[in-house]
């Protein structure tokens, strides 16, 4: 199965290049690893692609919008009964058209970070730094309803309660628990599963410090971009992520699994990623 992999297209900064027709690319599935555009921009674009699409939300989808659960609901309504698979702590099986009888399982999650990239003892300081410097915590909101607990001391508005690092840490653990459980089941020879030949994980945030620009000297800000989840990466054949605006292609584990890739476009006209390849395809 050939996967057309994209992330961080940021349509709020510039449209998709007219010179590249996504539907002409030789691929079986398009994977969008978040930050495609603000609101439903990315969903609308994905619906125009004429092959199955795996879509994982990024943080920028929620910027300036109503509470996160509102956008989730609207996005799911938009893709209902279509070829677009919006995954958040979910999976989908897709038949491999190049190898009849084989199927690829895609797991998807935003996978917010655990703020522990500098070690558990620095977690609180990294969370404090993120709350002061990351736009997520001034531009994103959570609903006051539906069991979401407002935290005292943080700003509220008619849009809902402002997102906090404490809340995204909770969301990280939900996604991490899900992936640990499902990937272990997927690797257990005693668990009877559907016929699956490959396992692909798609997240917005990075699963390893190896995806950061400077792998030797971590800064507080890095804690909002990646987590130390190398043990999970080894359980997947391929792990696709976005968010860092750093294109990567490396392996954790043996030569047949644990491959990590990202292909971000970045901010067109401001901080575009020179290495971005609009036709980037990986075969699994």
C-alpha positions as a printed NumPy array, in Angstrom:
array([[  0.   ,   0.   ,   0.   ],
       [  1.312,   3.428,  -0.977],
       [  0.659,   6.315,   1.407],
       [  0.723,   9.967,   0.379],
       [  1.877,  11.704,   3.577],
       [  1.298,  15.362,   4.448],
       [  1.106,  17.51 ,   7.555],
       [  1.125,  21.124,   8.669],
       [ -0.155,  22.459,   5.352],
       [ -1.503,  25.507,   7.21 ],
       [ -3.993,  26.671,   4.622],
       [ -4.523,  29.754,   6.784],
       [ -1.141,  30.911,   5.421],
       [ -1.482,  29.778,   1.817],
       [ -3.423,  27.504,  -0.507],
       [ -2.302,  24.169,  -1.924],
       [ -0.048,  24.711,  -4.976],
       [ -2.056,  24.518,  -8.189],
       [  0.867,  22.806,  -9.883],
       [  0.311,  19.65 ,  -7.801],
       [ -2.841,  17.583,  -8.332],
       [ -3.236,  15.365,  -5.274],
       [ -5.467,  12.996,  -7.207],
       [ -2.732,  12.395,  -9.787],
       [ -0.234,  11.141,  -7.211],
       [  0.324,   7.379,  -7.311],
       [ -0.982,   6.469,  -3.858],
       [ -3.721,   4.352,  -2.304],
       [ -4.325,   6.399,   0.859],
       [ -3.624,  10.016,   1.76 ],
       [ -2.547,  10.625,   5.362],
       [ -3.055,  14.08 ,   6.86 ],
       [ -1.243,  14.367,  10.196],
       [ -2.827,  17.567,  11.451],
       [ -2.618,  21.361,  11.135],
       [ -4.036,  21.221,   7.625],
       [ -6.003,  24.408,   8.184],
       [ -8.103,  26.264,  10.724],
       [-11.542,  24.905,  11.528],
       [-12.956,  22.706,   8.777],
       [-10.58 ,  23.883,   6.023],
       [ -8.684,  20.607,   6.088],
       [-11.819,  18.479,   6.174],
       [-13.224,  20.293,   3.132],
       [ -9.961,  19.744,   1.257],
       [ -9.8  ,  16.076,   2.238],
       [-13.307,  15.479,   0.928],
       [-12.12 ,  16.485,  -2.555],
       [ -9.445,  13.777,  -2.597],
       [-10.607,  10.707,  -4.525],
       [ -8.977,   8.03 ,  -2.355],
       [ -9.307,   7.048,   1.323],
       [ -7.993,   9.728,   3.668],
       [ -6.703,   9.251,   7.213],
       [ -7.079,  12.542,   9.082],
       [ -5.743,  13.35 ,  12.549],
       [ -6.502,  16.78 ,  13.932],
       [ -3.71 ,  19.159,  14.892],
       [ -3.815,  22.014,  17.355],
       [ -4.275,  24.689,  14.684],
       [ -7.576,  23.216,  13.519],
       [ -9.023,  24.5  ,  16.802],
       [ -7.534,  28.005,  16.8  ],
       [-10.08 ,  30.77 ,  17.231],
       [-12.94 ,  28.313,  17.077],
       [-15.668,  27.412,  19.491],
       [-14.855,  24.789,  22.163],
       [-12.967,  21.76 ,  20.885],
       [-15.875,  19.357,  21.305],
       [-18.001,  21.594,  19.045],
       [-15.483,  21.374,  16.189],
       [-15.078,  17.627,  16.712],
       [-18.833,  17.223,  16.34 ],
       [-19.037,  19.399,  13.219],
       [-16.091,  17.613,  11.614],
       [-17.603,  14.186,  12.238],
       [-20.911,  15.335,  10.791],
       [-19.08 ,  16.56 ,   7.694],
       [-17.266,  13.274,   7.015],
       [-20.096,  10.9  ,   7.905],
       [-20.4  ,   8.134,   5.284],
       [-17.452,   9.458,   3.269],
       [-13.955,   8.215,   2.439],
       [-12.399,  10.464,   5.108],
       [-11.52 ,   8.703,   8.376],
       [-11.111,  11.172,  11.244],
       [ -9.312,   9.292,  14.007],
       [ -8.931,  10.269,  17.659],
       [ -8.005,   7.287,  19.802],
       [ -9.548,   5.14 ,  17.076],
       [ -8.471,   2.817,  14.297],
       [ -9.631,   1.77 ,  10.877],
       [ -8.783,  -1.191,   8.64 ],
       [ -8.223,  -0.517,   4.949],
       [ -7.776,  -3.18 ,   2.281],
       [ -4.482,  -3.083,   0.427],
       [ -5.395,  -2.833,  -3.283],
       [ -1.873,  -3.845,  -4.308],
       [ -1.968,  -7.078,  -2.288],
       [ -5.488,  -8.56 ,  -2.324],
       [ -6.388, -10.115,   1.009],
       [ -3.979,  -7.931,   2.989],
       [ -5.163,  -5.086,   5.19 ],
       [ -3.457,  -2.175,   6.905],
       [ -4.615,  -0.998,  10.318],
       [ -4.346,   2.734,  10.95 ],
       [ -4.367,   4.057,  14.518],
       [ -4.868,   7.784,  14.99 ],
       [ -4.614,  10.317,  17.818],
       [ -3.565,  13.934,  18.363],
       [ -1.296,  12.593,  21.137],
       [ -0.623,  15.762,  23.089],
       [  2.701,  15.558,  24.952],
       [  3.419,  14.589,  28.56 ],
       [  5.815,  17.558,  29.038],
       [  8.534,  15.131,  30.165],
       [ 11.044,  15.522,  27.348],
       [ 13.528,  17.005,  29.877],
       [ 12.636,  14.417,  32.502],
       [  9.746,  13.95 ,  34.909],
       [ 11.327,  16.322,  37.418],
       [ 10.988,  19.167,  34.884],
       [  7.377,  18.425,  33.933],
       [  5.745,  21.181,  35.996],
       [  8.223,  23.787,  34.798],
       [  7.662,  22.734,  31.182],
       [  3.901,  23.002,  31.668],
       [  4.283,  26.469,  33.164],
       [  6.491,  27.528,  30.254],
       [  3.989,  26.156,  27.719],
       [  1.081,  28.002,  29.336],
       [  3.002,  31.266,  28.951],
       [  4.487,  30.796,  25.491],
       [  2.378,  28.384,  23.43 ],
       [ -0.491,  29.883,  21.446],
       [ -2.541,  26.737,  22.103],
       [ -3.287,  27.974,  25.603],
       [ -4.606,  31.344,  24.488],
       [ -6.326,  30.373,  21.229],
       [ -8.052,  27.097,  22.151],
       [-11.038,  26.425,  24.364],
       [-12.82 ,  23.516,  25.983],
       [-16.507,  23.301,  26.739],
       [-17.81 ,  24.039,  30.21 ],
       [-20.238,  21.191,  29.684],
       [-19.873,  17.499,  28.986],
       [-17.827,  16.677,  32.061],
       [-14.939,  19.023,  31.28 ],
       [-13.841,  20.62 ,  34.542],
       [-12.927,  24.305,  34.493],
       [ -9.697,  25.092,  36.305],
       [ -9.694,  28.074,  38.674],
       [ -7.32 ,  30.869,  37.829],
       [ -7.554,  30.518,  34.058],
       [ -9.392,  32.859,  31.729],
       [-12.876,  32.083,  30.498],
       [-14.92 ,  33.604,  27.697],
       [-18.17 ,  33.089,  25.866],
       [-16.291,  30.493,  23.8  ],
       [-15.706,  28.276,  26.808],
       [-12.836,  27.796,  29.218],
       [ -9.347,  28.33 ,  27.935],
       [ -7.352,  25.164,  27.278],
       [ -4.626,  24.453,  29.843],
       [ -1.51 ,  22.257,  29.949],
       [ -3.191,  20.241,  32.685],
       [ -6.026,  19.401,  30.304],
       [ -3.743,  18.472,  27.408],
       [ -1.711,  16.281,  29.777],
       [ -4.936,  14.435,  30.576],
       [ -5.627,  14.071,  26.847],
       [ -2.083,  12.755,  26.348],
       [ -2.681,   9.984,  28.868],
       [ -5.962,   9.034,  27.18 ],
       [ -4.215,   8.661,  23.821],
       [ -1.148,   6.986,  25.281],
       [ -3.241,   4.438,  27.19 ],
       [ -5.219,   3.725,  24.032],
       [ -2.131,   3.207,  21.866],
       [ -0.336,   1.09 ,  24.463],
       [ -3.362,  -1.149,  24.819],
       [ -4.103,  -1.517,  21.115],
       [ -0.533,  -1.891,  19.902],
       [  0.155,  -4.564,  22.503],
       [ -2.97 ,  -6.436,  21.38 ],
       [ -1.9  ,  -6.054,  17.783],
       [  1.497,  -7.605,  18.566],
       [  0.167, -10.433,  20.751],
       [  0.268, -13.71 ,  18.76 ],
       [ -2.336, -15.209,  21.101],
       [ -4.932, -12.533,  20.321],
       [ -7.019, -13.398,  17.281],
       [ -7.16 , -10.306,  15.066],
       [ -8.407,  -9.547,  11.59 ],
       [ -5.843, -10.28 ,   8.912],
       [ -3.437,  -7.355,   9.192],
       [ -0.081,  -7.222,   7.483],
       [  1.007,  -3.717,   8.52 ],
       [  0.32 ,  -1.322,  11.386],
       [  0.483,   2.438,  10.857],
       [  0.143,   5.009,  13.642],
       [ -0.731,   8.609,  12.804],
       [ -0.363,  11.337,  15.427],
       [  0.029,  15.084,  15.281],
       [  2.575,  15.422,  18.078],
       [  5.848,  13.533,  17.76 ],
       [  6.462,  10.206,  19.546],
       [ 10.2  ,  10.584,  20.021],
       [ 12.872,  13.15 ,  20.809],
       [ 14.558,  11.992,  17.601],
       [ 11.992,  14.086,  15.726],
       [ 13.195,  17.339,  17.286],
       [ 15.553,  19.673,  15.461],
       [ 18.192,  19.567,  18.208],
       [ 18.32 ,  16.097,  19.722],
       [ 21.137,  16.924,  22.135],
       [ 20.064,  20.133,  23.899],
       [ 16.362,  20.171,  24.725],
       [ 14.589,  23.399,  25.638],
       [ 11.456,  23.851,  27.726],
       [  9.511,  24.524,  24.533],
       [ 10.431,  21.092,  23.136],
       [  8.24 ,  19.515,  25.808],
       [  5.178,  20.697,  23.89 ],
       [  6.285,  18.995,  20.67 ],
       [  7.37 ,  15.444,  21.495],
       [  7.271,  12.714,  24.136],
       [  9.593,   9.797,  24.887],
       [  7.476,   6.993,  23.421],
       [ 10.15 ,   5.022,  21.598],
       [  8.832,   1.796,  23.138],
       [  5.536,   2.346,  21.314],
       [  7.185,   3.26 ,  18.029],
       [  8.843,  -0.165,  17.968],
       [  5.396,  -1.799,  17.939],
       [  4.373,  -0.106,  14.674],
       [  5.577,  -0.653,  11.147],
       [  5.255,   3.057,  10.41 ],
       [  4.576,   6.111,  12.584],
       [  3.561,   9.351,  10.872],
       [  3.45 ,  12.681,  12.7  ],
       [  3.426,  16.432,  12.193],
       [  3.66 ,  19.503,  14.465],
       [  7.442,  19.937,  14.672],
       [  7.834,  21.448,  11.178],
       [ 10.92 ,  19.235,  10.895],
       [ 10.855,  16.606,   8.121],
       [ 12.21 ,  13.297,   9.399],
       [ 12.67 ,   9.721,   8.26 ],
       [ 14.342,   7.395,  10.765],
       [ 13.869,   4.064,  12.506],
       [ 13.62 ,   2.949,  16.112],
       [ 14.059,  -0.786,  16.366],
       [ 14.794,  -3.27 ,  13.617],
       [ 15.037,  -2.661,   9.893],
       [ 11.458,  -3.766,   9.228],
       [  9.51 ,  -1.746,  11.808],
       [  9.619,   1.405,  13.881],
       [  9.967,   3.801,  10.965],
       [  9.039,   7.416,  11.762],
       [  8.316,   9.978,   9.046],
       [  6.969,  13.494,   8.768],
       [  6.475,  15.767,   5.775],
       [  5.394,  19.233,   6.984],
       [  4.88 ,  22.266,   4.754],
       [  5.03 ,  24.909,   7.483],
       [  3.936,  28.527,   7.219],
       [  3.964,  29.513,   3.553],
       [  5.334,  33.028,   3.162],
       [  6.582,  33.104,   6.746],
       [  8.449,  29.97 ,   7.802],
       [  7.979,  27.365,   5.112],
       [  9.862,  24.068,   5.291],
       [ 12.252,  23.972,   2.339],
       [ 12.402,  20.171,   2.302],
       [  8.617,  19.768,   2.022],
       [  7.659,  17.362,  -0.76 ],
       [  4.015,  17.717,  -1.877],
       [  4.246,  14.323,  -3.605],
       [  5.898,  12.425,  -0.74 ],
       [  4.859,   8.744,  -0.819],
       [  5.873,   5.865,   1.453],
       [  5.06 ,   2.225,   0.78 ],
       [  4.16 ,  -0.156,   3.612]])
